[in-house]
Amino acid sequence: MSAAGSLPPDLPTSHRESEASPAPSPESNTAGRTINNDRGRIFPCENCGADMEFHIGQQTLVCRFCQHSVDIQTTSDDSATEKDYAEALKRIRQQRQAAQTEQHSADDNWTKAEKHHQELRCESCGGNVEFYGTLTSTHCPYCGVPIQLEKAHRNEPNRIPVDGLIPFRVEKNTAQNQLAAWVRSRWFAPNSFLKDGVSGRFNGVYLAYFTYDSLTWTAWSGQRGDVYTVSVGTGNNRRTETRVRWSSVSGEFQRFFDNIPVLANSGMNREFIQALEPWPLHQVVPFQQQYLAGLLARTYDIELDAGFREARARMDAMIAEDVRGRIGGDRQSISSIQTQLNAVTFRHLLLPVWLMAYRFHGKTYQIFINAATGEVQGQRPYSVWKITFTSLLALIATAFLIYWIMQA
């Protein structure tokens, strides 16, 4: 859409029509000021009027023009503690049921459409800033002003507010160095990929996560297999056989699962995103909108109960490994596992990721970098020639080893 009456993007926003900055909204408990009838929020510099962004290196808000900095505001009442899962689920279901009773189907359809597309008017240049899907923090496409939806993470009806976040810790140049090292370590990639590296635009985005805690009690039973050898036959037919002695075992144990993270955004490669773990969750700070200034952010589109099903599957897999270890022996056969979950709690967090899409020989690949630890995961091309050559060498080595054994 057109940006009527836009100003040149390189001018500081002190050239806008002057307007007093009201006190922070008590609902958001954050700095900056709201726009568009409290639907959006920006962070004007108190020194020159330009727009401030979160500076990763300084962990403060910094003006892009005069370099004035402001510390992130927090209060002693801020917390990012776990919440009761069953109570939250019950409350959400009651709220949704009440909302469905009050709204007609036509109004409900309109509301759903509005949730997936919202527009704010940029006060700097007059252009329309569009928010699609789960996007909640972005830039004006015409003048670059950072702008956020005001209530998307805290006061949206029938939604779970954000409890905390891990601020971006890895700066963009550090992420680029990490990516370059990752490219150099891909031995099976084409030589041209290793030589030229990866080029593309990094986007810093806060992704929505739920983390789950639970104290579990498990009763299990199974079969333990102990391997032993016996000699059978006589004369030239004498040989050694390997056998397994099976015995029944059972037991019970407790295990506490702390902060099982589950991505609450769809449309992402979950295999690579999960490979970014572990997250340094001890770095979680109470949610403040200032941390989002100048960065992208998404709200969740995978619901709390759906996220818990994924967390439960991960817990079950770890419990099964625990059971195998407790069965012991050389081989294990699990007969039954019965697990009871108690004291299930959760948090809704925003976690920082650098995203990049790049092209190589006409194909698009994605890169994901944990912006708290620097861990790199992503897609890469493979060299068919290198893989074939390595496979042939392995076959030759295996053939030589067999020949040497037979000659011994």
C-alpha positions as CSV (number, residue, x, y, z in Angstrom):
1,M,0.0,0.0,0.0
2,S,1.1,3.6,-0.7
3,A,2.8,5.6,2.0
4,A,1.1,9.0,1.6
5,G,3.2,11.9,2.6
6,S,6.3,9.8,3.4
7,L,9.5,11.4,4.6
8,P,12.9,10.3,3.4
9,P,14.0,7.2,5.4
10,D,17.4,8.7,6.3
11,L,15.8,11.6,8.2
12,P,15.6,11.3,12.0
13,T,12.1,11.1,13.2
14,S,12.5,14.3,15.1
15,H,11.3,15.8,11.8
16,R,7.8,14.4,12.5
17,E,5.0,16.5,13.8
18,S,5.9,16.9,17.4
19,E,3.8,15.0,19.9
20,A,4.1,14.6,23.6
21,S,5.0,11.1,24.8
22,P,2.4,9.9,27.4
23,A,3.4,7.8,30.3
24,P,3.7,4.1,29.7
25,S,0.5,2.2,29.6
26,P,-0.2,0.4,32.9
27,E,-1.3,-2.6,31.0
28,S,2.0,-3.1,29.2
29,N,4.2,-1.8,32.0
30,T,6.9,-0.9,29.4
31,A,8.6,2.2,28.0
32,G,7.8,3.9,24.7
33,R,4.4,5.1,23.7
34,T,1.4,3.6,22.0
35,I,0.0,4.5,18.6
36,N,-3.1,3.8,16.6
37,N,-5.5,4.0,19.5
38,D,-3.2,1.8,21.7
39,R,-3.0,-0.9,19.1
40,G,0.7,-0.5,18.4
41,R,3.9,0.6,20.3
42,I,7.0,2.5,19.2
43,F,10.1,3.6,21.1
44,P,11.0,7.2,20.3
45,C,14.3,8.6,21.5
46,E,13.8,11.1,24.3
47,N,16.9,13.0,23.1
48,C,16.3,13.5,19.4
49,G,12.9,11.9,18.6
50,A,14.3,9.2,16.3
51,D,13.4,5.5,16.9
52,M,15.3,3.3,19.3
53,E,16.2,-0.4,18.9
54,F,17.4,-3.1,21.2
55,H,21.2,-3.2,21.0
56,I,22.4,-6.8,21.4
57,G,25.9,-5.9,22.5
58,Q,24.8,-3.3,25.1
59,Q,21.6,-5.1,26.1
60,T,19.9,-1.6,26.1
61,L,17.7,0.5,23.9
62,V,19.9,2.6,21.6
63,C,18.9,5.4,19.2
64,R,20.0,4.7,15.7
65,F,20.9,8.4,15.1
66,C,22.3,10.1,18.3
67,Q,23.3,6.8,20.0
68,H,21.5,7.8,23.2
69,S,20.9,4.6,25.3
70,V,18.2,3.7,27.8
71,D,18.3,0.8,30.1
72,I,15.6,-1.9,29.8
73,Q,12.9,-1.1,32.4
74,T,12.0,-3.9,34.9
75,T,10.1,-3.9,38.2
76,S,10.6,-5.9,41.4
77,D,7.2,-7.5,40.7
78,D,8.2,-9.0,37.4
79,S,8.6,-12.7,37.3
80,A,8.8,-15.6,34.9
81,T,7.7,-18.4,37.2
82,E,5.9,-21.6,36.1
83,K,2.1,-21.7,36.0
84,D,-0.2,-24.6,36.7
85,Y,-0.9,-26.4,33.4
86,A,-4.3,-28.0,34.4
87,E,-5.7,-24.7,35.7
88,A,-4.6,-22.7,32.6
89,L,-6.1,-25.3,30.3
90,K,-9.4,-25.2,32.2
91,R,-9.5,-21.4,32.1
92,I,-8.7,-21.2,28.4
93,R,-11.4,-23.7,27.5
94,Q,-14.0,-21.8,29.6
95,Q,-13.0,-18.5,28.0
96,R,-13.3,-20.0,24.5
97,Q,-16.6,-21.6,25.2
98,A,-18.0,-18.3,26.5
99,A,-16.7,-16.5,23.5
100,Q,-18.3,-18.9,21.1
101,T,-21.6,-18.5,23.0
102,E,-21.6,-14.8,22.7
103,Q,-20.6,-14.5,19.0
104,H,-22.5,-15.3,15.9
105,S,-20.8,-17.4,13.3
106,A,-20.4,-14.5,10.9
107,D,-18.8,-12.3,13.6
108,D,-16.6,-15.3,14.6
109,N,-15.4,-15.7,11.0
110,W,-14.6,-12.0,10.8
111,T,-12.7,-12.2,14.1
112,K,-10.6,-15.1,12.9
113,A,-9.7,-13.2,9.7
114,E,-8.7,-10.2,11.7
115,K,-6.4,-12.2,13.9
116,H,-4.4,-13.2,10.8
117,H,-4.2,-9.8,9.2
118,Q,-3.8,-6.5,11.1
119,E,-2.6,-3.1,9.9
120,L,-1.1,-0.2,11.8
121,R,-0.4,3.3,10.4
122,C,3.2,4.3,10.8
123,E,3.4,7.7,12.5
124,S,6.7,8.5,10.9
125,C,5.9,8.3,7.3
126,G,2.1,7.6,7.1
127,G,2.5,4.1,5.5
128,N,0.5,1.1,6.4
129,V,2.4,-1.7,8.3
130,E,0.8,-5.1,7.8
131,F,1.0,-7.9,10.3
132,Y,0.2,-11.4,8.9
133,G,-0.3,-14.6,10.8
134,T,1.6,-14.8,14.1
135,L,4.0,-11.8,13.4
136,T,3.9,-9.3,16.3
137,S,7.0,-7.1,15.9
138,T,8.5,-5.8,12.6
139,H,9.7,-2.7,10.7
140,C,7.8,-0.2,8.6
141,P,8.6,-1.3,5.0
142,Y,8.8,2.4,3.9
143,C,10.9,4.1,6.5
144,G,12.3,1.3,8.7
145,V,10.7,2.4,12.0
146,P,10.4,-0.6,14.5
147,I,6.8,-1.1,15.4
148,Q,5.0,-3.7,17.5
149,L,1.4,-4.9,18.1
150,E,0.7,-3.6,21.6
151,K,-1.4,-6.4,23.2
152,A,-0.3,-9.5,21.2
153,H,1.9,-10.9,24.0
154,R,0.1,-9.9,27.1
155,N,-3.5,-8.8,26.9
156,E,-5.0,-10.6,23.9
157,P,-8.4,-12.1,24.9
158,N,-8.3,-15.9,25.3
159,R,-4.6,-16.0,24.8
160,I,-1.7,-17.0,27.1
161,P,0.5,-14.0,28.0
162,V,4.3,-14.3,27.6
163,D,6.1,-15.0,30.9
164,G,9.6,-14.2,29.8
165,L,12.3,-14.3,27.1
166,I,15.9,-14.8,26.5
167,P,17.3,-11.6,25.0
168,F,19.4,-11.8,21.9
169,R,23.0,-12.4,23.0
170,V,24.8,-13.3,19.7
171,E,25.3,-10.2,17.5
172,K,24.9,-10.4,13.8
173,N,28.6,-10.3,13.0
174,T,29.2,-13.1,15.5
175,A,26.4,-15.1,13.9
176,Q,28.1,-14.6,10.5
177,N,31.4,-15.9,11.8
178,Q,29.6,-18.9,13.3
179,L,28.0,-19.6,10.0
180,A,31.3,-19.3,8.1
181,A,32.8,-21.9,10.5
182,W,29.8,-24.2,10.1
183,V,30.2,-24.0,6.3
184,R,33.9,-24.9,6.5
185,S,33.1,-28.0,8.6
186,R,30.7,-29.5,5.9
187,W,33.3,-31.8,4.3
188,F,30.7,-33.6,2.1
189,A,29.5,-30.2,0.6
190,P,30.6,-29.2,-3.0
191,N,33.9,-27.4,-3.2
192,S,32.3,-24.3,-4.6
193,F,30.0,-24.2,-1.5
194,L,33.0,-24.4,0.8
195,K,34.9,-21.8,-1.2
196,D,32.2,-19.2,-1.7
197,G,30.4,-19.7,1.6
198,V,26.8,-18.6,2.3
199,S,25.4,-15.2,1.6
200,G,22.0,-13.9,2.5
201,R,20.1,-11.6,4.9
202,F,19.9,-12.5,8.5
203,N,16.6,-11.9,10.3
204,G,16.5,-11.8,14.0
205,V,13.2,-13.3,15.3
206,Y,11.8,-14.2,18.7
207,L,10.0,-17.6,18.4
208,A,7.2,-18.6,20.7
209,Y,7.9,-21.6,23.0
210,F,6.2,-23.4,25.8
211,T,8.4,-25.1,28.4
212,Y,6.9,-27.9,30.6
213,D,7.8,-29.3,34.0
214,S,6.5,-32.4,35.6
215,L,7.3,-34.8,38.4
216,T,6.7,-38.4,37.0
217,W,6.3,-41.7,38.7
218,T,6.9,-44.8,36.6
219,A,6.2,-48.5,37.1
220,W,7.8,-50.8,34.6
221,S,8.4,-54.5,33.8
222,G,10.6,-56.2,31.3
223,Q,13.0,-58.9,30.4
224,R,16.8,-58.8,31.0
225,G,19.0,-60.6,28.6
226,D,22.5,-61.7,29.6
227,V,24.7,-63.0,26.8
228,Y,26.9,-66.1,27.4
229,T,28.7,-68.6,25.2
230,V,28.7,-72.4,25.2
231,S,30.7,-75.0,23.3
232,V,28.6,-77.6,21.5
233,G,29.4,-80.6,19.3
234,T,32.5,-82.8,19.2
235,G,35.5,-83.2,17.0
236,N,35.4,-81.3,13.8
237,N,31.9,-80.2,14.5
238,R,32.8,-78.5,17.8
239,R,31.8,-74.9,17.8
240,T,31.0,-72.0,20.1
241,E,27.4,-70.6,20.2
242,T,26.2,-67.4,21.7
243,R,23.0,-67.6,23.8
244,V,20.9,-65.2,25.8
245,R,19.6,-66.0,29.3
246,W,16.4,-64.0,29.9
247,S,15.0,-63.2,33.3
248,S,12.0,-61.1,34.4
249,V,12.6,-57.8,36.1
250,S,10.4,-54.9,37.3
251,G,10.6,-51.8,39.4
252,E,9.5,-48.2,39.8
253,F,11.2,-44.8,40.0
254,Q,10.6,-41.0,40.0
255,R,12.0,-38.5,37.6
256,F,11.5,-34.7,37.5
257,F,11.5,-33.1,34.1
258,D,12.5,-29.5,34.1
259,N,11.9,-27.1,31.2
260,I,11.1,-29.3,28.3
261,P,11.1,-26.8,25.4
262,V,8.5,-27.1,22.6
263,L,8.4,-24.7,19.7
264,A,4.9,-23.2,19.5
265,N,5.1,-21.9,15.9
266,S,4.2,-23.9,12.9
267,G,5.8,-23.6,9.5
268,M,9.4,-24.1,10.8
269,N,11.7,-27.1,10.4
270,R,11.2,-28.6,13.8
271,E,14.2,-31.0,13.4
272,F,16.7,-28.2,13.0
273,I,15.0,-26.0,15.5
274,Q,15.1,-28.8,18.2
275,A,18.8,-29.3,17.3
276,L,19.5,-25.8,18.5
277,E,19.0,-27.0,22.1
278,P,20.0,-26.8,24.8
279,W,18.7,-23.3,25.6
280,P,20.3,-21.4,28.4
281,L,17.0,-21.0,30.3
282,H,18.8,-19.6,33.3
283,Q,19.1,-16.4,31.2
284,V,15.3,-15.9,31.0
285,V,14.2,-12.5,32.0
286,P,10.7,-11.2,32.6
287,F,9.0,-10.1,29.4
288,Q,9.4,-6.5,28.3
289,Q,8.5,-5.1,24.9
290,Q,11.8,-3.1,24.7
291,Y,13.7,-6.4,24.0
292,L,11.7,-6.7,20.8
293,A,12.4,-3.2,19.4
294,G,14.0,-3.5,16.0
295,L,13.6,-7.3,15.8
296,L,10.9,-9.6,14.5
297,A,8.7,-11.6,16.9
298,R,5.9,-14.2,16.6
299,T,3.1,-15.2,18.9
300,Y,2.2,-18.9,19.3
301,D,-0.1,-20.7,16.8
302,I,0.4,-24.2,18.4
303,E,-1.9,-24.3,21.5
304,L,-0.8,-25.2,25.0
305,D,-2.3,-28.7,25.0
306,A,-0.8,-29.6,21.6
307,G,2.6,-28.5,22.8
308,F,2.2,-30.6,25.9
309,R,1.6,-33.7,23.7
310,E,4.9,-33.1,22.0
311,A,6.6,-32.6,25.4
312,R,5.0,-35.8,26.7
313,A,6.3,-37.8,23.8
314,R,9.8,-36.5,24.6
315,M,9.4,-37.4,28.3
316,D,8.1,-40.9,27.4
317,A,11.2,-41.5,25.2
318,M,13.6,-40.5,28.0
319,I,11.7,-42.6,30.5
320,A,12.0,-45.6,28.1
321,E,15.7,-45.1,28.0
322,D,15.7,-44.9,31.8
323,V,13.9,-48.2,31.9
324,R,16.4,-49.9,29.6
325,G,19.2,-48.8,31.8
326,R,17.4,-50.1,34.9
327,I,16.7,-53.5,33.2
328,G,20.4,-53.7,32.6
329,G,22.1,-56.7,31.0
330,D,23.3,-57.1,27.5
331,R,19.8,-56.9,25.9
332,Q,16.5,-55.5,27.1
333,S,12.9,-56.1,26.3
334,I,10.3,-53.8,27.8
335,S,7.0,-55.4,28.6
336,S,5.2,-52.4,30.1
337,I,5.7,-48.8,31.2
338,Q,3.0,-47.0,33.2
339,T,3.8,-43.4,34.0
340,Q,1.9,-40.9,36.1
341,L,2.5,-37.2,35.7
342,N,2.1,-34.9,38.7
343,A,2.5,-31.1,39.3
344,V,2.6,-30.2,35.6
345,T,3.6,-26.6,35.1
346,F,4.5,-24.5,32.1
347,R,5.9,-21.1,30.9
348,H,5.3,-19.2,27.7
349,L,8.7,-17.8,26.5
350,L,10.1,-16.0,23.5
351,L,13.5,-17.4,22.4
352,P,15.9,-15.7,20.0
353,V,16.9,-17.2,16.6
354,W,18.8,-15.8,13.6
355,L,17.2,-17.0,10.4
356,M,18.7,-17.0,6.9
357,A,17.6,-18.4,3.5
358,Y,20.2,-18.7,0.8
359,R,20.3,-20.2,-2.7
360,F,22.8,-22.6,-4.1
361,H,22.6,-23.8,-7.7
362,G,19.0,-22.7,-8.0
363,K,17.8,-24.4,-4.7
364,T,16.8,-22.6,-1.5
365,Y,18.2,-23.7,1.9
366,Q,17.5,-22.5,5.4
367,I,19.9,-21.7,8.3
368,F,19.0,-21.4,12.0
369,I,21.3,-20.0,14.6
370,N,20.6,-20.0,18.3
371,A,21.0,-16.3,19.2
372,A,21.8,-17.1,22.8
373,T,24.5,-19.8,22.3
374,G,25.6,-19.5,18.7
375,E,24.7,-23.1,17.8
376,V,24.2,-23.4,14.0
377,Q,21.8,-25.8,12.3
378,G,20.4,-25.9,8.8
379,Q,20.2,-27.3,5.3
380,R,23.2,-27.7,3.1
381,P,24.1,-29.1,-0.3
382,Y,25.9,-32.4,-0.7
383,S,28.6,-33.4,-3.2
384,V,27.6,-36.7,-5.0
385,W,31.2,-37.1,-6.1
386,K,32.6,-36.9,-2.6
387,I,30.0,-39.3,-1.2
388,T,30.6,-41.8,-4.0
389,F,34.4,-41.5,-3.7
390,T,34.2,-42.1,0.1
391,S,31.9,-45.1,-0.3
392,L,34.3,-46.6,-2.9
393,L,37.3,-46.1,-0.5
394,A,35.3,-47.8,2.3
395,L,34.5,-50.8,0.1
396,I,38.1,-51.2,-0.9
397,A,39.2,-51.0,2.7
398,T,36.7,-53.6,3.7
399,A,37.7,-55.9,0.9
400,F,41.4,-55.6,1.8
401,L,40.6,-56.3,5.5
402,I,38.6,-59.5,4.5
403,Y,41.5,-60.6,2.3
404,W,44.0,-60.0,5.1
405,I,42.0,-62.0,7.6
406,M,41.6,-64.9,5.2
407,Q,45.3,-65.0,4.5
408,A,46.2,-64.9,8.2
